[in-house]
Amino acid sequence: MAVSSTLSGAKWERLLVNSCSSPSASLRAYSLSQQQMKAFSKPNRGRKGMAQRIGGVRCEVAQSDAINEGEKTDTSKAYALSALEQLKTSAADRYTKERSSIVVIGLSIHTAPVEMREKLAIPEAEWPRAIGELCGLNHIEEAAVLSTCNRMEIYVVALSQHRGVKEVTEWMSKTSGIPVSEICEHRFLLYNKDATQHIFEVSAGLDSLVLGEGQILAQVKQVVKVGQGVVGFGRNVSGLFKHAITVGKRVRTETNIAAGAVSVSSAAVELALMKLPESSHATARMLVIGAGKMGKLVIKHLVAKGCTKMVVVNRSEEKVAAIREEMKDVEIIYRPLTDMLACSAEADVVFTSTASETPLFLKEHVKDLPPVSSEVGGLRLFVDISVPRNVGSCVSEVEGARLYNVDDLKEVVAANKEDRLRKAMEAQAIIAEESKQFEAWRDSLETVPTIKKLRAYAERIRASELEKCLSKMGEDIPKKTRKAVDDLSRGIVNKLLHGPMQHLRCDGSDSRTLSETLENMHALNRMFGLESDISLLEQKIRAKVEQSQK
């Protein structure tokens, strides 16, 4: 059964391992226990007004004024030892009844400005280092980092929710230089089932700026790829992200949520391709006028649709060079604004997205342009997404030209957005189903220690009895006979363990509930005298202490 603790490894080690060798040492231990009791009793208020109270330990020491000084010393020692034992037993019992929590501490485009996200961003090459540092914190067992242009989220398995969040937030502050108070102002915190649902929604594209966008799924896959073999990217976190990938794929396959444009720039590209013959999509000559934010998005959407070559007209080459550097597999040709008409003459589709307050194209500019090939439909398309408009409405009067402005695109955006919202509701149903399966899998992990201990217990008995049997049979036993006896003993043990093992598994594939499985686990622990939860707690604490000392 998973174990959690809210004491730092060093303090637990002192409390659980060291004995009180003198009255003064006993009094110091008792004083420490009182400090821990005060810390335990403080309420922890999380997001959304939810208050959590960590169970405390209260040790009372009463001394009679009638006892003499010698008796006081002995009594102090006795009470101090008693307080220490109470702390060990009570705290261990309290925390072994809780399992470690999955926590996400995040800042996204929805909660934090880009200036803050830039400082917190962790390059992919640094993810393993970050995981190692996070798992070196006292209350963090596992960790993963999801760092993109729109979000910086840290997923951890924490022995204590409150202390784990505090440690991770301080780590984020230290690595970014942003004060803890400022991070707390913009961060969001999610625990267990809420954290699971969040990463599933992220992977499905439901938390993206553009509903259903596909890039985030590739980024979630990269988290798993980078995390493979990294100490700290453990079973819980790895399982969570792998399941999130399954959810993302399933949502996109079963709902087709990524189909259809929901932004002006994506709608512009989609509309243009709808008006072109499908056979010309790969060969149509594309011209983008303006390399600002909207122009860059048009270029990105063209690339996403398979366009590998285009001409970009802009006042300066600097922005175009930056886009070219970002999209190295695409041929982007820069032309100055003075070449705009010449470039238009060689283009089949013209996208305009500049801040010009006067039209760039009027009827007289377009009427003398050479006709386009019949292979692209015989019409030159002007797709104007600028406000104020870059293309005068009079251009629509020119034979061989078709003009679409932002008002024409709104209908495409609205229709697709409504359709995607319906698909998002379908996606939520898939996420709810997958969340139950993941929680069932994670719940089943609680029985893993018992399964291992029971198998080890049975194996010790089998090996011991086999040795006795073989010794009675003499030294000249043929290898074939020895192997047959060994196989027989293994077969008997496996058949005897099959029933108990089946009742220790709860993966959602049958009607067995988690509570029933945990009852079976506790019963087997009692019947076979398997290792107690408290000793498991000690093992975990010692492991954290040893890790911090390396």
N, C-alpha and C positions, 0 to 999 in steps of 0.2 A: 504493500500500500504506500502510495506516495506520501512524503512527509514534508511539512513546512515548519519554519521557525522564524520568530521575529527577533532573536538575539544574534548579535554578531558572533562569528565563529570563535574568535579569541575569548570572548566572555563565556560562551557555552563551554569551551574547553576547560576554562578555569573552574566553572561550576560543576561540571560533570566528572572531570578527571582528578583534579587536585583535591587532596584531603586537607583538613584544617589541622596543622601540626602543633599549634599553640593557641592559648586563649586569645592573644592579640590577633592571630590569623583568623580565628573563628569570628571575632567581632568584626573584622574587615569584611569577611564573607557575608556576615549578617547585614552589614551596612550596604554592601553591594546589592544584596537581595531586596532591601528596602527601596533602593533607587530604581531597580528594575520594576518593582511593584508599582511605583509611582508612574513610570513610563508606560506600563501596560494599561493603566486605568484611564489614560488620556483618550478622549474620543477622536476619531479620525473621520472628518467629513469630506466625502468625495464629491464628484460632479452630480448635478441634478438633485442636490439637496439630500442625497443618500448619506446616511451616517452609519459608520461601522464602528463597533466597539470591540477592541481586542480584549479577550478575557484576561482578567488580572489574577494575581496571586496575593492573598493577604495573609501575612504571618503576624500573629499577635504574641507578644512576650510580656508576661506579667511577672513582676517580682514582688515578693513580700518584703515590707520594711523590717519584718521581725528577724530575717536571716542575717547572720554575721558576714564579715568581709570575705572570709575563706569560702563560705557557702556561696557568696555572690559570684566569686570567680568560677567555681564549678558550675553554678547554675547558668551563668552567662555562656559558658562553653557549651553546655547541654542544649540551651535554647538556640544558640547559633547553629549548632549542628542540626537541630530539629528544623529550623527555618530553612537551612540549605536543602535538607531532604524534601521538605514541603515544596520548595521551589522546583527542584528537579522533577518530582513526581507530578505535581500539578501542571507545570508548564509543558512537560513532555506529553502528558495525557491530553492537554488542550490542543497542542499543535499536531500530534499524530492523528487526530481526528479530522484534520483538514489536509487536503492535498495541495500541491503547489498550484499557483494560479498562472494562467496565460494572460499577459498584460500587453497592451499596445499603448505606447506613449508617442503621439504623433503631432505633426504640424503639416497642414496641407494648404492648397490654394484657397480652400474655403475658410481657413482660420488664421492664416499668417501671411504677411506681405512678402513679396519676392526677395526683398533685401535681407530678411531674416532667414528665409529658406536657403538662400545662397550661402550664408555663413555656416549653416548647419549641415549642408550637403556633404556627403561622404563619397568620394570617387569609388567606383567598383573595385579597383585594385586594393583599396584600403578596407574593404568589408571584413576580410578575415582578421585583420588586426583589431578592428572595432569589436568584433565578436569576442575575441580573446580578452580584451580589456573589460568588456561588459561582464563576461563570465567570471572575471577576477573579483568583481564586487561581492560583498559578503552575502547578499540575499538573492543573487542571480545564478540560476543553474544553466539555462540555455538562452541563446539570443540569435536574432536575425536582423538585418538592416535592409529596408526598402527605401532607397534614395533616388528620386527622379526630379525632373524640373518642377513638377507640381506637388510633390510631397516628400517629406522626410519622416519615416515611421520606424520605430524600433519595437520589435516584438521580443518579449522575454518570458521565460518561465521563472517566476519569483517565489521564493520561500515565504515571503511576506509581501502582501500587496503594497502596504503603506511604505515600508522601508525600501522595498524594491524600486518603487516609483521615485522616491526621494534620491536614492543612489544614482539611478539612471539620469534623472533631471540634472543633478550636480555634474555628472559626467558630460552631458550634452553642453552644459554651461562652460565647463573647463575646456572642451575641445573647440568650441565655437567662439568663446569670448563674450557671449551674450549673458547678461545677468540672469540668475535663476528666476527672479521675479518677472522678468520680461518673457521668458520661456513659458512660465506658468500662465501668463495672461493670454497666450495664444495657443497653447497646447490643448489636445483632447486626450482623455484617458478612457480606455475601454477594458473590461475584464471578462475573461472566460467566454461565455456564450456570445456576449456582445462583441468581443474581440474577434471571435470566429466568424460571426456574421459580417463584420466589417471587411476582413480580408477577402471573404468570398464575394462581397459586393464590389470591392476594388478590382479583383481579378475579372469579374464579369463586365466591368466597364460602367457600373451603375454609380460610381462615386467620381467619375471623370467629368471634366469641364464639358466635353462633348459626350453625351450619353451613348454608351456602347462602343467607344473608340477601342481599337484593338492593340495599340502599342503597349498598354499597361500589362496585358497578359504575357507578352514577351519579356517584360521587365520582371514579373513574378517568376517566370521560368528561370531567369538569370540568377535570381536569389538562390534557387535550389542548386543550380549548376555551380555557382561560386562556393556555396556552403558545403558541398560534398567533401568529406574528409577533414573539414575544419572542426577542431575540438570545440564544443560549445554549440554547434549547430546540431542539437540533439534530436532524440526521437520525437518529442512533442512538437517542436518548432518545425522540424523537417516534415513530419506528418501533416501539420497544418498547411504548409505551403504547397505540398504535393496535392493535397485535397483541393486547395484553392485553384490549382491549375486545372484539375478535373472539372470543377464547377465552372470556371471561365470557358472551357471548351464546350461543355454541355449547354450553357446558356446561349452561346453564339450559334451552336448547331441547331438547337431545338426552338429558339425564338427568332433567329436571324436579326438580332437587335442592332447589328452593325450596319445593316442595309439602310440606305437613304441618308440624305444630308440634313443636318440640324443647325448648321452655321451658314452665314451668308457666303463665305468663301467656298465651302464645300458644295453648297447649292449651286454656285456659279459654275463650278467644274462639272457637276452632275448634269446640269441643264445643258451645257454646251455639248457634252458627250451624247445626251439624248437626241439632240438636233443633228448630229453627225451620223452618217452611215456607220454601222458597227465595224465594217471592214476597214474604215479609215482611222480608227481610234489610235492606232500605233504610228500612222504616217502623217496625220494632220499637223500642219505647221502652227505652233503655238507661240503667241507673243504676249508677254505680260508687261504692262506699262505701270511702273511704280513698284519699288522694292521695300515699302514700309511693312507694317504689321500685317495688313490685309493682303498685300502683294505676296509676302512670304508664305502666308497660309495658302493662297492660290497655288503657288509653286509646289508646296508640300502635297496638296491634294492631287495635283496633276501627276506628281511622282507616284503617289499611292495608287493611282489609276493606271500606271504603267508607262507614263510618258518619260522618255529618256533624253529628250533634246528640246530646248526651248530658247527663245531670245528674250532678254529682259532689258527694257529701256528704263533708265533712271538718271537723275541729275548727276550723281557721282557713282563711282565704281565700288566705293568702300562697302556698302551694304550688300551689293551683289557678290562681292568677293567673299564676304562672311557666309552668305547662303551657299555659295559654291564649295566652300571649305566644309560646310556641314553635310552637303550632299555630294560626296566625291564620285559616286557612280553615275551621276547625271551630267550631261553636257549642257552647261548654262553659258550662253554667249551674251556678253554685256555690250550695249550700245548706248551712246549718250542721247539725251533728249532731243538734240538737233537732228538725229537720224530717225525720229519717230515715224514720219510719213513713209520714208523709204523702207523701213522695217514692216510697216503695215501693208505695203504693196506686196510683200513676200509672205504674208501670214494668212492662214485660213481662219483662225480664231484670235480675236484681240480682246484681252482682259484689261480693263482700266481700273486703277485703284490709287489715284494720287490725291493730294490735298489742294489741287488747283481750284481756284474759285471761279474760273472761266472755262468754258468747254475747250477741250483739246481737239475734238473732231466736230466739224460742221458738215453740212451737205456738200459745200464746195471742195472740202478736203477729200471726201470719199468718192465722189462721182467719177473722178479721173483715175481711180485705182484700177489696175488690171483685174479682169475677172478671175475667180478661183476655179480650180478643176472640178469637173463633174463628179470625180471620185469622192469628193468631200461634200457633194450635194449641190454644187454650183452657187452656194451662198456664203458670203463672208460674214461671220458672226461677230458682233460687238457685244460683249458682256460687261456692262458698266456697274460696278459695285461701289461707286464713289458717291458721297453726299457732301457738297453739291456735285451734280452730275458732270462727268468728264466728256460725255458724248451727247450732243444736242439731239432732241427728239426728231429734228428734221432729217437726220441720217436714215430714219426708217422709210423715207420717201425714195431713197436711192434703190434703183433696181439692182438686184444682185447682192443686197446687204440686208441683214436682219439685226435689229437692236433689242437687247434685253437689259432692263435696269433693275435696281434693287427692289422696286415694287413687284416686279415679275417674279423675283426670287422668294419673296416673303411667303407666297402660297406654297412653294416647294418646301421651304423650311417648316412652315406650320403643319403641313400635311404629314411630313416625315416625323416631326416631333411628336404629334399626336399618336402616330403609329408606334413610335419607339416607346412612348409612355405605356401603351397597352402591352408591348413586349416586356417592358420593365416589370409590370405586375406579374406576368408569366414567369419572369426570371426570379422574382422573389419567392414564388412557390417552389421552384427548383432549389433555391438557396436554403429554404426552410427544411426541405427534405434532406439535403446533403449535410446540413448542420446537425441534424439528429443522428445521422450515420457517423459523423466525425465524433460527436460527443459520446456515442456508444463505444466507438473504438478507443477513445481516450479513457473512458470509464473502465474498460476492460484491462487497461494497463495497471490498474491498482492491484490486480490479482497476480501480476507477473512475478513479484518476489515470492509469493506463496507457492506458485507453480515451480519455480526454480528450487526452493527449499524442499518441497515435497519430493521432487525428482532426486535431489542430492541425498535426501534421507533414505529413499528407497534404494538408491545405488550403493550407499554405504552398507546397508544390510545385505544386498545381493552379493557384493564383492566379498564380504566377510564370510557368508554362508558358503559361497562357491569355493573359497580357499579351504574351508574346513572339509568340504566334500572331496576336493581333489587330493588333500593330504591323506585322507582315509583310503583313497584308491591306489596309493603308492606312487612311486616316482616314475615307473615305466609306463605311463599312460600315453597311448598314441595321440598324436596331434589331432587326428580326426575326432577321437573321443572327447578330448579336452574341448575342442571347438563346439562339439554337439552339446556338451553339458553347459558351456557358456551361453550358447544360443538359447537353450532351453530356459535358463535362468532369466535371461533378458526378455524372452517372450512372455514368461509368467508375470514379470514385473510390469511390462508394458500393458498387458491385458488388465491387470489389477488397477493400474493407474488411469486407464482410459475413462472410466466412469467419473471419478473425481475431477479429472482434467476437463472433461466436457462441461461439468457444472461450475467450473471456474472461469469459463469464457462467456463473454457477453458482448457480441459484436453487432447486435441489431438484426442478425439473420434469423433468429427464432423468437419465440414469445417470452423467453426468460428475461426477467427484469433485472436491473442493476442491483436493487436491494436484495433480491433472492441470491444473486451471485456473491455479493459481499457477505451475506449470512453463511453461505457455503464456505467462503474463505475463512471466516472467523472460526467456524466449526472445525475445519481441518487443522487450523493453527492450534486449537485447543486439544483436539484428539491426538495429534502426533507430537505435541510439545515443540512446535517449530519456533524459530527465533521471534522474540517479542518486538513490538513496534518501537519500544524505548531504545533497544539496542540498535535498531535501524536508524533511529534519530541520531544516536551517538556516532554511528558510522558516517552519516552524511555530514555532520558537523566537523568531525575530524578530517574528512576529505576536503572541506572548504578551508580549514586551517592549514593543512598541508599545502594546498594550492596557493594560498596567500603567502606562504613562507618561501616558495620557490623563487 
